[in-house]
Amino acid sequence: MTTLDVLFGAVALITAASAVLAVTTQHLVHAALWLVVTLGTLAGCYLVLGAELVALVQLLVYVGAVVVLVLFALMLTRAPIGRSPEHSSSAAQQIASAVVGAGTTALLAAVLLPALGSKALPTRAGDTQGIATQLFSSWVWPFELLSLLLLVALIAAFAVSRMPTTPQERTAATLDERTPVTSDAGTRS
């Protein structure tokens, strides 16, 4: 066992623990922050494995863009900051989700462990130049469309946050629309 194996195991353990915390916490903002930790330590896993470009893309795209978009959406849509009873699940739902998660993990382990075996798989050196050529030639438009989609989602979250939520707010907004705007510039004597 090498130092890289120990380091990978430690970073992977932190990644798994923060991922569990991201999906089990009852605070939405805390879940988003645990997601930042999960995605950041996943980039650390990529670094330990020698995939620097993938780690950089992980940090830029997921931590730098997607999580920030999630946090903006949480803030703009008036999501509850603390614990919320309407977002809590019952004990039966929690047990059912734990059973489904354990079953999925067991199924993946049963399929992947025999497929990989105990032998070392051959690796090849990463070709950053080839990846960059492909990324900025044939894959540039899908990335641009994705960035446009994220921008539309941010604008939509902002629009939704400005909508009235209670009947009193809706009535006040309707009355504000019907009230004529007058200027008092001509009324002075």
Secondary structure, 3 states (H helix, E strand, C coil): CCHHHHHHHHHHHHHHHHHHHHHHCCCHHHHHHHHHHHHHHHHHHHHHCCCHHHHHHHHHHHHHHHHHHHHHHHHHCCCCCCCCHHHCCCHHHHHHHHHHHHHHHHHHHHHHHHHHCCCCCCCCCCCHHHHHHHHHHCCHHHHHHHHHHHHHHHHHHHHHHCCCCCHHHHHHHHHHHHCCCCCCCCCCC
